[in-house]
């Protein structure tokens, strides 16, 4: 995982709240997650604080604040629209945000065989989100772009992956990548994308999807990169349900699933290549390779 460029802890976050959001400064506060880009602190019962850990992630807070209020009304599950965007202070150099806490557990904590009931609901949420974006949407060189463009910045090293993880795993990923890489390009306009709807960013509660979280990779482009979640999140049964619902909506092109499979392979390969990917993400990567091999 990339090294944090600033020290972020409860003391700093408590100070930022006291300085810029005193109405919440007295609420209970504790760290609940630390990812590639942000540290997440739960604030009281109903809020969370997202604090970027590196300069590359700092603009993502601004993107969420600008666009999530526009997108939340059209998505049929909860979206963490920022309640406040704070500024640099106390030696901390970037913007940070207070967002609603989405209650539940992430889909990754649900056994794969029990995720099927969520497939149609996730498809509905993505179909609702995947609508044409206006000019000025946040660019992202790693999501929504043509696979040939992504290859220029992050082409998987299949040989190294085979040495580290075994030929069987890598053969499935490489075959899926090749099918998508040679498939026809997305012919439509840029569609709004979550950017990273893997099973750690889908929250479920009470038998239903409670929300989509972490819109840090929010962008617009080819919906195939979002639809890679069909392999990242589900088994063959759930994947068939998700695909059927998306196809019925009539938005995607026939080649989208070849490209989506390639995106699933690219994401899994990136997780397996990264020395810093946590155990939960490596489980997602292995599951994805197994699902691609099963297809």
N, C-alpha and C positions, 0 to 999 in steps of 0.2 A: 504494500500500500504506500502511495506517495507520502513522503515525510511532511508533517505539518510545518508551515512556515512561520507560525506564531504559536505562542503558548495560550491555550484556551482552557479554562477550568471554571468551576462553579463560582469562585471568588470574582473572576473577571466578569462573568455573565451577570452575577448579582450587582456588580458595580455599574454595568451598562444599563441595567433595568432601573436602578436608583437614579441614574443620571438622566435617562430619557423616557422611562415608563414607570414613574413612581407608583402608579396605581396597582402595579403587579409586583413591585419589588419585595413585598413581604410574604409572597406566596411560597410554599415549599418548592424547592428546586433541586433536581439531581440529574446527572448525565445518564442517558439511556442508550446512546449509540454514537459511534465515531466511525465515519465512513471515509471514502476517497476524498470527498470535498468538504464535508461539514461535520461539526459536532452537534448532536441533538440533545437538548435538555428538556425534561418535562417540567412544566411550570404549573403548579397547582393541579387541579383535576382535569382541566379542559384546554390547556394551552401547551405549546412547545416553543422552544427557542432554537432557531437554526443559525449557526455561527460558522461562516467559511473558515477553512483552515489554510487556504493557499490562494494566492492572487488569481490563479486561473479560474477558481470557483467563484470569486467575488461578484462578477457580473451576473451570475445566475440568479442571485437574490433579486436583482433589479428586474430581470426578465420575468420572474414569477410575479413580482408585485405589479408589473405592467399588464401582463396578459391573463393571469388566472382569474381576476374579476370578470373578464370578458368571457372566458371559457366555462367557468363553473356553472352558469345557468343552463348550459346545454348538455352537460354531462350528468347522467342519472345516478351517480354515486357521489359521495363527499369528495371535495377537492380542497386542499388546505390553502385557501386564499389568505394572504398575510393580513393580520390585524394591525400590524405596525411594522414599519421598516426603520430601523435605527441607523445612525451614522457612526463614523469613526469617533472614538473617545477613549480616554484612559490608556493611551498607547496602542489601542487596537485600531488597525488601519482601514477597515472596510465596512460596508453595509452589513447588517444582520437583520433577522426578522423574528417576529412573534406570530405564530400560526396556530390554528385550531389543532387540538390533539384528536386524532381519529382513533376511537376506542376499538379494540379487537386484537387479533393476532394476524401475523402476515401469512399469506398463502403458503409460503415455504414451510411453515410449521404444521401444515395439514398433510397427512400421508397422501402420496400421489394418487392412490386408488380412490381416495375420498374427495378428490378435488373436482370430479366431474360435474357436480351440481353448480359449480361456479363458472363453468365454461361459457354458457349462454349469456350469463350476466356480464361477464368481462367483454364478450363480443359486443353486446349492446352498448357498453360504455365506450368502447373503441370506435364503433360505428358512429356514435353520436359525436365523438371528438373529431373524427376524421372528416372534416369539412374544409373547403378552400380557405386558405389563410390570406390575409391582406398583405400588401407590401410592408416591409419593415419588420417581419417576423424575425425572431432570433436565429442567426445562422448557426450551424453545427456541422463541422467537418466529419463527424463520426456517426451521425444518425440522419436518415432520410435522404442521403445523397446516393448517387449511382455507385454501385459496387466498384466500378473502375476507379472512381474518385477516392473511395475509401482505401482501395488497394495502394494508392500512392502514399497514403499516410500510415497505414497499418495492415500490411499483408501478412497473414500467418506464416510462420516458419514451420512448415509441415515436418521437415526432417528432424528438427530439434524437438518438436512435440512428440514425434514417434519414439525418439530415444527416451524421453522422460515419462511418457504415459502409455506406450504400447502401440503397435501398429494398428490393431483393431479399432481403437478409439479414433485414431487420426484418419484412417481410411474413410470412415463414415463422415467425418467433418470435411475432409478434402473433397469427397464426391459431391456432397451437398453444396459446398462452395462453388465448385465448377459448374454444376447445373444452373445455379443462380447467376453466376458471373456471365454465362453465355446466353442467358434468357433475354427476351426483349425488355428494354428499359421502360420505366413507368411513363405512360403516355399522357397522364393528366396534369392538372395544376398542382402546386404544392399544397398538401393537406396538413392541417394541424396534427402534430404528433406529441404523445407523452414523452417519447425519447428513450424510456428505459422501463417498460412495464413488465419487469421480471417478477418472480413470485415473492421477492422481498419487498416489493413496492406496491403490492396489492394487499389491502387489509380486509379481513373477513370477520364477521361477527353475527352470531345468531342464525347461521345457515345462509347468510347473504353477504355479498360484497359490501363492505362498509365504506370503502374509499380507495382512491388512487393517491399515493403520496409520492414525494420527491420528484417534482417536475423540473429539476435542475437541468435536464437535457432537453427541455421543451424547445421544439423547432417545427419546421414544416417541410414536407417533401414527399417522398415515396412511402406509402403506408406499410410497405414490406418490413421495414425495420421494427415497427411496433408489433406486427403480426408474427414476428419471430417468437413471441411469447407462446404460440401454439405448441412449440417444442420445449421451450424453457419451463413451462408451467404445467403441462398436462401429459397424460398418456394418450394412446391412440384413440380411445373412446372420447375423452374430453376434447382432443384436437379435432376430431370429426365434427363434434357439435359446434365448436367455435368456428370452424371453417364454413360449415353450412350456413350459420347465421350471417357471417360476413358476406358470403357469396349472395345470399338472398337479398341483402341490402342493395346490391347492384352498383357499388361504388368502385370496386377493384377490377383490375384487368385480369385476363386468364393466367398470365405469367406471374402474378403476384406471389403465389405460393412457392414457386421455384426460387424467387428472389428472397422470400421470407425464410426459407430453409437455409439459404446461403448466409443470411444475416444471423440466424441462430448458430450456424457453424462458426461465423466470424466472432460472435460474442463469446461463445464457449471457448474458442481457441485463445482469445485475448485473456480470459480468466485463467486458463490453464498455463499460459505463458507468464503471467504476472506472478512474481515472487511474493507480492504483497496482498494478493487476493485472499480473503478470509476463508475459513472452513465452509461457511454457509454458501458462499459463491462457488466454491469448488464443487460442492454437491450439485448445485444447479448446472454447472458445466458438464459434469459426468452424466447427469440425467439427460441433458440435451443430446450428448453424443449417443447415448443408448437409444433415445427416441428416433434420432436421424438414422441410426443403423437399422432400427426396426421397420422403418418405412421402406 
